[in-house]
C-alpha cells in the first residue's frame, strides 16, 4: 500500500461529510478508561523519572524486543496479537507528514491535534536525523495521522475495499471492526522489492478520545511508525509497554529511536547481525544531547 493509494483513499474520505454518526457511548468509555488509568497512577508524563532507572544493558534488551519483533501478525485475514521475530525496519527517504480529520472533529480540536502532530514531527526529525517535516499539502504526504470516529473508520474501510479489491483484507477489517480496547494504531508499509524499508504510514487515532489519551496516541503511534513496531513488558520508562504507565515519549524512548537510526543499522538486518553492534550503538546514543 503505497503513497498514491493512501492519498486517494484519504481524499475520498474527506469528501464523506453527510453520513458521520457520533457514538456517545464510545466517547464515555474512553473518558472513563482515561480517568481509571490516571486514578491508578498511569499515563505519567515524566520525561526522565527517577524511579525508573535503566542502563546500557536495558537499552540493548529493550531495543531487541521492540525493534526486532512484530506485535501483530495476520491470521485468517485479520490482524491478531502475536509476537513474531522480524528484521530491522526503518525509513530511508524523506518523510512528509500530514493530518486528516473526519467531519466529527471540531475546528478547535483540529487546531490542537495539528499543532501536537507538528511539534512531535519536529522532535522525531531531531532524534532520528531523518528528512522529516510536515507536508505542503495532503497530496504530498506519505505519513498520515488520521483522526476518525467509529462511523468514519467504517467509511474508510468501504472506500478501501471498493477501490482496491486486491488489498490485504486484514487492513480493511482493521478499520471495519476495530475493537474498542484498541485505542489507536499505526500501519507502516513497504514495497515488495524492499520489504524492510518503509515507504508510507497511516496512523489512526480514534476521534472519541479526549486530551491526554489523544496526545499519547500521537506520541506512541508516530514513534512506532518509524520502526519500533513492538511493545515490551520489560521496557521502562517507556510508551512501548502496554501497561500504559507512561503516556508520552520518554528519554529512554528517545534513545531507542536514536539507536534505530544509527547509520550502522541497516533495514533488513537480522537479530544475528544487529546484536553485536548494539553495545556501541547504545553507548553512542547515550552520549547524545536528547531533544
N, C-alpha and C positions, 0 to 999 in steps of 0.2 A: 504494500500500500504506500504509494509514493506521494510526492508533493502535490502534483496536479490533482490526483484523486481527492486528497484532503481538502484542497481549496474548493473544488467543485461541490463536494458534499456540504461543506460548511456554508458556502454562499447560498446553496439551496435551502438549508435550514433557516438561515437568517430571514428568508422571504416568507417563512411559515408563521404568520402572526395571528391567525384567526382561530386556531384550534388548541391553543395552550390552555391547560387546565391546572390550577394550583391544587396542592394537596396539603391542607392544613394539618392533617394528622401526621404526615411525614415531617412537616416543619416542627410540630410539637415534639415528635420523637427525637429529632436531632438536638433540639434545645434541651430536652430532658437528659439526653446522653452527655451533652457537654457539661451540664450542671453536676451530674453524678461524678464525672471524671474530676472536675475541679474540687468537689467535696472530698474526694479521696486523695487529694494532693497530686493529681495527674495534670497533664497539659502544662507542665512547667515551662517557663520562658527563659530559664537561666542559659547563659552562653557558655560559661565555664564553671560549673558548680563545684564547690569544694568537697562535697560529699560523694563525688563520683570520679575518683581519680583513675587514671589509666597510663600505661606506658607503651613503649615500642612494641613489646610482645602482644599487648592487647590490640593495638592498631593492626598488626600483621594478621592476627587471628580474625578480627572483625572484617578486615578487607577481604580476606579469603572467602569468608562466608557470604558477604554482601555483594561482592563484585563477580564472583566465580560460580554463583548458583542462580537459578531462576526460582522465583517464588511460586509461579503458576505454570501449569502445563495444559495442553489441550487434550481432552479425553471425551470421546463421544460427541464431538462437535462443540464443546464448550470449555471455557477455562475452569480448571479446578485447582485448588491449592495443593500443590505437591512439590516439594523442593527437589530440584534436579540439577546436576552439575552442568556448567556451561563454560565456554571460552570467554575471554575478556571482550567486552563490548564498549564502544565509545564513538564519539563523533570525530570526523577528520575534515570537516568542511564548515563554511560559515553557517551559523545558526541564526535564523531570523524569527523572532517571537512575536506572536500577536494574541489578542484575546477575542473571544466570540461569546456573545451573550444571547440567551434565549429571551423572548419577549417578557417573560415573567420577572426579569431582573430590572429593578428601578434605575433611573438615571443616576441617582446619588450613589447607589451601591455599585454601579458600573465604574464610576469615578474612583471609588475606593479600591475595588478589585484591580482595575487597570494600574493604579499607582503602585499597589503591592507587587504586581507582576513585573512592572518596570524596575522597581527597586531590587527585586530578587534576581532579575535577569542581569543587572549590572554586577551584583555580588557574585553570581556564578561565573561571569566572564572574568572577573578579577581572580577568582580562585583557580579556575581551570586554564586560564591563558587562551581560551578559545575566542575566535572572532564571533562574538555573540552579542546581539543587541535587538531592540525592538524593530520590527519591520516598518517600512514606509507605507505599507498598506496590506490588507488581508491577503491579496493575491500574491504577495512576495514572501509570505511566511512559510516556514517548514516545521514550526514548533508552535502548536496551538494550545492555548489554555481555554477550555470551554466551560461556561457556567450555565448549566441546564437543569431544569426541574424534571421530575419524572415523566411528565407528558412530553416535554421537548426531547428527552432521550429516546422515547419511543418513536417520535417523528424522525429523528436522526437515523434510527435503525431501519425504518421503512425506506428512507431515501437511499441508504446504503445498499439495501437488498435489491431495490428496484433498478438502480443504475449500474450496479456491479454484481451481477448474479454469481460470478465465479469467485468472489472474495471469500476468505476464510469465514465459515459460518460462526465460529466462536466469537469473532469481533461483533457480528450483528447481534448475536444473542446476549453478549455482554451489555449492550445498550438496551435491548428489549426487556431483559429480566434481571436488572442489576439489584441484588439483594440489598435491603436497607442497612444491613450491617457492614456493607462496603461503603465507606464514607466518600471516597474519591479513588481515582485510578489513573495510571499512565500507560499508554501503549506507544512503544517505540518501534519503528520499522526500518528494515534494511532491504537492500536489493538481493536478488537471488545469487548474483555473482560475487557479492561481498557481504555475506550474511552477518558479519560481526561489526560492520560499520553502519552506524545509524544514519539514515537519510531524512527521516521525518518523525515527528512525535505528535501525539494528541493526548491531552490531559482532560479528564472530566472531573470537575468539582461540582458536586450536587448543589444546586442553587437554593435548596431548602436550608442549608447551613447558615448559622449566624457567626459573626465576628471571629473569635479565636479559632474555632474549628475550620472556618473558611481559610484563614491565613495559614493554619497548619497544613491544610491540603496543598496550598500553593507551594510551600517550602518542600514538603516531602515528595510530592509527585514530580515537580520540576527537577529536583535533585536526582530522583530515581531515573528519570528520563535521560539523564546524562550518562547512565551506565551502571549505576548502583541499584541493581534490579531486585535484590532480595532483602529480607529482613533477618535479624538475628536476635534471639532472646538474650544473648550474652553481651550485645553491644550497648554500652552505657558510658557516658550520657549521649543518647542518640535518638533521632527521629526514625532510624531504621530498626525499630523494635516495636512489635505490635502491642506492647503493654501501655502505649500512649502516655508514658511518664513525661516525655518531653514533646512539646508542641512545635518548636521551631528549631531550625538548624543550629547545632552546637559547634564549638571549636573542634571537638572530636570529629564531627561530620565534615567540617571543612578540610581537615587533614585527609580524610578518606577521598574526598574529591581531588585534592592536590596529588595524592598518590595515583589515582586513576589516570590523571592526565600528565604524569611524568612521561617524558618522551621515550624512556626505555621500555615502557609497557605498550605493546602494540596490539591493535584489535586482532582477535583470533588466537592469541596466545592461550595455551592451556595452563592449568594449575601447575603442572610439572615445570613449565617454562617460567611462570610468573614467580613462584615461591622463592627461588634462590635470590631474586632481585629485591624482594620486599624489605629486608632489613635496611639496605641502603636507601631505598625509595622512602620508607617511613622516616628514617633519620633526616633525610633532606627536607621532607615536608614539615617535620617538627621544627626545623630551623627557620621556616618561613615566618612572615610577619602577620599572617591572618588577613581578615577582611578589613 
